[in-house]
Amino acid sequence: MQQPVQPSLKSSPCCGIPVGQPQRVRSNDLMRGARRLVIEHGEATYTLLLTRNDKLILVK
């Protein structure tokens, strides 16, 4: 009986996260107690908002 072939997991050179695996970050770590976070992506600016109902909204 043949063993199933397992894909080799290579790590990203920048941060050691296996390629193909999404990075997981807790919202508390991102927001650091704030209710608004500004994200710069290329030329665009986005705002991540934490609502009173504890929901996240991303707006451009």
N, C-alpha and C positions, 0 to 999 in steps of 0.2 A: 504494500500500500504506500502510495506516494504522500510525502508531507506537503501541505499547501505552501505555496511560495509566499513568503512575507516580503512586502516591499521594504527596502531599506529606508530608514528615516535619517535624512541628512539634516543637520542643524543649520540655521541661518547664521551667517558669519557675524551679523551685528549683535545678536542678543541670545544666541544659543537655543532658540525655540525651534522645535522640529518643523521643517518645511511642510506646508500643507495643513498644519494645525493652527487654528485661530488663537490669537493671544487673548487671554481672559484677564480683564481688569475690573475690579469692583468700583461701582459708581462712587462710593464714599472716598476711595483713594483718588479718583479724578476730581471730584468736587471740593474736597478738603473743607467741608462745612459751609461752602458757599451755595447759593441757589442758581448761579449763572456762571458758565464757563465759556470763554471765547476760544474757538479753535481756528487756526490759520491753516489752510490747505491750498498750497500753490498761491494763486492770486486772490482766492475767495476767502471770506471770513464767515464762519458759522457760529451760532450761539446754542449751547446746550443748556436748557432750562429745567429746573426741578420744580414741579408744580406743588401746590398745597396738598394735592391728592397723592403725592409721592410718585408721580409719573415723570418720565423724561421726555422732553420735546426738543428736537433738533431743527433749528430754523436757519435759513440762509440770509 
